[in-house]
């Protein structure tokens, strides 16, 4: 009778003809030696603890040998056939999940094949396999009718254990587990910057560093467009106790829905004793701006740079013309029907009605909260006007006439060259552009139109700006 087919702990195989000269070593030829295979099934749970499950190596050992201490001349344990090693390595390799370095599949999950926990799992599995298989075989010694001497406990599982352990070690050497996640290194401690540093390009003037905190502006340059607001802001930024936002945020006229928290986040950081400022000239002519600024802080100081309304309107038109060359003439825009009534709907004309705009602010802020700066005197005497502003803000007069010189090409003052700087600091090319030629009759008509509004503005502010 041919050999009885053996049942593998993982798969059930039917006998098949040998395809390799050593293939016969991989099948059992003695049916009486097949009882231990059932013990392999009893220890299947132990093998699953190895973390190398589903490794169906189809190992069939054809003989057993006595254990140690059972007499001289005992047969040597058989060598593991080459096919067993090759099949085990192939099956282990096929169980690798692509992209999971150092892992062997275990059902739908993937467990690392190295590391202290995996090594402990393998050791427990080895003990379970050895104990389960040995105990199962021993329980069956001496059973069965008519049997001779009780069969000895098979030691073939030791070859399986050695094979699995060797394969595991090979896998652990060739592959490595992914590095364990480490806690991020703590950020380096932020060093405190000095209270004041030197502003580059300006001699002898300290400026606050990036430390401090963001505050709402204590002072605003609210107007007016083409009056000299940019020049005033740049002159004030020379002061070490003035921190100003360079761009125009347009919060109180265009971006109010973004909220005060957003507005404050735009401000530069300031130290105690410093003043935060920003300038947006359109605030002065925006009807909602006084109420919104008052709700932020009723103590806000307001600076208004005003200029002759006629000259300011022509300068405003020059800026529009540079951006839109196809505009109609200044006369066509300033008057309706030729030299008819002045068109106050045109923004260049409407901005110059300073008295009307100031009326909109007085219900929220008293005149003591305003400082009106003459745009003409800011050009002819910049140190004097900047000194008035420093007094209004409660600052020491640091910016003086030694910081300015008059640029005849541009027609307005610039800041003197500082040591280490390549050239003086002047405003950009958009400042000081030439004005278009406007007929004298048009200029006279506009002066007559603005005269009553100017006089009312003089009375309201207590200043005569000399525009008439």
HELIX and SHEET records of a PDB file:
HELIX    1   1 UNK A   23  UNK A   26  5                                   4    
HELIX    2   2 UNK A   31  UNK A   33  5                                   3    
HELIX    3   3 UNK A   35  UNK A   42  1                                   8    
HELIX    4   4 UNK A   44  UNK A   48  1                                   5    
HELIX    5   5 UNK A   82  UNK A   94  1                                  13    
HELIX    6   6 UNK A  116  UNK A  139  1                                  24    
HELIX    7   7 UNK A  156  UNK A  174  1                                  19    
HELIX    8   8 UNK A  229  UNK A  236  1                                   8    
HELIX    9   9 UNK A  256  UNK A  258  5                                   3    
HELIX   10  10 UNK A  260  UNK A  266  1                                   7    
HELIX   11  11 UNK A  281  UNK A  285  5                                   5    
HELIX   12  12 UNK A  289  UNK A  296  1                                   8    
HELIX   13  13 UNK A  309  UNK A  323  1                                  15    
HELIX   14  14 UNK A  330  UNK A  334  1                                   5    
HELIX   15  15 UNK A  347  UNK A  350  1                                   4    
HELIX   16  16 UNK A  354  UNK A  362  1                                   9    
HELIX   17  17 UNK A  367  UNK A  369  5                                   3    
HELIX   18  18 UNK A  375  UNK A  380  1                                   6    
HELIX   19  19 UNK A  382  UNK A  392  1                                  11    
HELIX   20  20 UNK A  401  UNK A  403  5                                   3    
HELIX   21  21 UNK A  440  UNK A  461  1                                  22    
SHEET    1   A 2 UNK A 103  UNK A 106  0                                        
SHEET    2   A 2 UNK A 109  UNK A 112 -1                                        
SHEET    1   B 2 UNK A 196  UNK A 198  0                                        
SHEET    2   B 2 UNK A 206  UNK A 208 -1                                        
SHEET    1   C 2 UNK A 213  UNK A 214  0                                        
SHEET    2   C 2 UNK A 269  UNK A 270 -1                                        
SHEET    1   D 5 UNK A 242  UNK A 244  0                                        
SHEET    2   D 5 UNK A 275  UNK A 279  1                                        
SHEET    3   D 5 UNK A 219  UNK A 223  1                                        
SHEET    4   D 5 UNK A 301  UNK A 306  1                                        
SHEET    5   D 5 UNK A 370  UNK A 374  1                                        
SHEET    1   E 2 UNK A 404  UNK A 407  0                                        
SHEET    2   E 2 UNK A 412  UNK A 415 -1                                        
END                                                                             
